[in-house]
Amino acid sequence: MIHKQDIRKLGPVLWEIPTSYRHDMRVPVRIIADDTILEAALSDKSMLQAVNASTLPGLVSHIIVMPDVHQGYGFPIGGVAATRLPHGVITPGGIGYDINCGVRLLSSRISAKAVEPYLDDLANALYANCPSGVGVKGSLRLSVKQLDQICRQGAEWTLKNGYAREEDVERTEGGGCIEGADPAHVSDRAKQRGRPQLGSLGAGNHFIEVDIVEQVFHPEAAQAMGLEE
């Protein structure tokens, strides 16, 4: 277990676990967090997982732990590691086998006062229309060929097939795909397993929440996302 006294404070929201903490660490661990976030991270195995990640070969500079940190599968969720060839490694199982999950914000002009009487109805509607849970199937029924198209086209496929608007694609990093991605390198077994799950929420730390904007701390960012108090 790592304790707060093992961590150096480098700035108001920047901390470091030095390589002197454990003999097999190759690089230090830098943590971006306030005191509350750090205390929460110390209550599980997040920091230990970050230290374990610092022992991997080919690491560049240091491990970064972001403010959304929590215990993961191998690495902590929110952990960032850059590795360099020829000794660097790629480890999909580090974070977990559901990597590439993201965050999507949908803003609404409906006021909190207007929706408050219907919160239970809203929660039930979300639950009924957003498949969730381990291995749960989505509403889309795709062929392997269609899945390959999605792997190549990303969010553009959803626009062409009536599941998205142009602004959804514009506000998705990289259009939801990587240039040069070749689904031929993905096994048929993986495709058959993932094919029915497209359009589902998943389980664990994958969730939908409804929030109220109580205070804006970054007006420019809030304006870009269409948010206001």
N, C-alpha and C positions, 0 to 999 in steps of 0.2 A: 504494500500500500504506500502510495506517495503522499506526503504531507506538505502543507503549505510552506513549512520552513525549509523544505528541499528546493523551493522554487525562488529564483531571483526576480525582483520587480525591476524592470527596465524602463517603465514609463507608466502613465496613468492607466492604460489598458493593455500593457505589453509585459509579458512574463517570460522567463526562460528556465528550463531544466538543463543545466550544463552537462557536458560529457563526463564530468567528474562524478556525476551521480551514480553511474554504473559503468564498469570497466569495458563492456562490449558496445557502448554507444559510439557510433561513427560520427554523428553530428548532434548539435544541441537541438532541443525542442523549444520552439517559440509559440507562445499562447497569446491570442488576442481575446481578452476578456476583462470584464470588470470584476469586482470582488464577489458579487453574487453569482455570476456565471462560473467563476473559478471554484467557488465552494461547492456548487452543484456538480461540477466535473470531477472534483476530488471525492465525491461520495460514491462513485462507481469506479469502473476500471479504465475510464477514458485516458487518464494520464499514463497509466501503466502500459496501455496499448500504444500510446504515442512513443513512449520510450522503447518498446519492443520494435516499433517501426523504424526507429533511428538506428537499428543494427543492420538494416538491409544493405547489400552492396551497391556501390555506384551512386549513392546519394549526393546531391548537390547542396551545399551551404547548410541548410537546417530543415527540420520538419516544422510545418506551420499547423497550428490548431486554431480553427476559426470559431467565432462566437456561438455557432449552432452545435457545438461539441456535445456528444453523448456517446456512451459505450456502443461499440459496433461488433462486427464479427471477428475481425483480426485487428484492423486499424480502428481508431475512433472515428465515428461519423464526424465530418468537419475537419478531418485530417488531410493535409496536402503534402505530398512528397514528390520532388523532382529527381529523376535519376538520369545518369549520363552513360552512353555507350562507351566501351564495350561491356561494362560490368553491371550496368543498370538492369533492373528487373521490372516486368509487368505482372501484377498479381491481382487478377479480378476478384479472387476470394478474400482480398484484404479487407474491403469494405463490406462485401456480401455479394451474393449473386444477383441482386436486383439493382446493381449500379446503373447509372444514367437516369435515375429518377430526378425530377426537377421540381420547381416551384412555379405556380401560375397564380396570378392575381386577377380576379374579375371584380371590377368596381361597379357600383350601382348608385343611381341617384335617389333611390328610395331611402327615406330617413329612418333612423332607428325607432323613432316614435311611431311611425306608420307600421313598421313590421313587428313591433314588440308583441301585439296581441296574437300574432300568428307564428310565433317561434316554434311551437310544437309541430304545427302543420308543415313549416319549412323544413324542420329536421326530418320529419317522416318522408317528405317528398324527396329530399336529398338521398336518404337511405334507400328509397324505392327505385330511384333512377340512376344511382351510381354504384354498380356492383363492387363489393369489397370483400376482403378475406383471402386467406391462403388458397391459391389454386382456383379462385372463383372465375367464371367465364364472363366475358363482356358480351355486349349485344351484337357486336360485329361477327359475321361468319365469313372468314376470309380463306381463300385458297393459298397455297404456298407461293404461287406466282404473285398474288396480290401482296403478300407479306414481303416478298423480295422488292416489289415496287416501292413499298413504304420505306424499306431500309435504304433505298437509293434516293428517294424523293423527299422523305421526311414530311414536314408539315404541309408541303405543297400538294401531296397526295390527298390530304384531308380537305384542302380547298377545292381541288378538282372534283371531289366526290361529294361535296355538299355538307361536310362536317365542320367547316371553319369559314371564317371571313378573312379578307385580305389582311386586315390589321392583326389578326391572330398570327399569321405567318410572319409579318413584318416584326412582331415583337417576340418572336421565338429565336433564341440564339442560334445563329448558323442555319436558320430555316428548319431546324430539327433534324439535320443530317450532316454528314461529313463528306466533303468532296473526295471522290475516289473510293468510297466504301463499296465493297464487293460482297454481297450476301452469299456468293458461291463458297466463301470460306467459312460459312456458318453451317454446322452439321444439320442434317435433316432431323435428327432427334431433337435438337434444340428448337428448330422451327416448329415442329409438331407440338412441342410442349408450350411454346409461347404464342402460337397462332390464335388460340381461342381466348387468350387473356388480354389482347389489345382492347382498350376501352374500359378496363377495370381499374380499380383504385389500388388493389393490393392489400397488405395487412401491416401490422406492426406500426412503424413510425410513418406510415403513409395515410394521410387523413385529409378531410375537408373541414375547414372551420369558418364560421361567420363572425366577422369582427366589426367594431365601430371605430372610426378614426377619432380619437379623443384629443390628440395633440400632434401637430406637425412639427418635426424637428429639422427637416431638410426641405424647405419650400420648393426649390427647383426640382428635386426628385419627385416630390408629391405632385407637382403640376404636370410633370412628364407622364405620370401614371394616372392622372385624372382623379387624384385624391384631394379631399378637403375636409376640414373639421365639421 
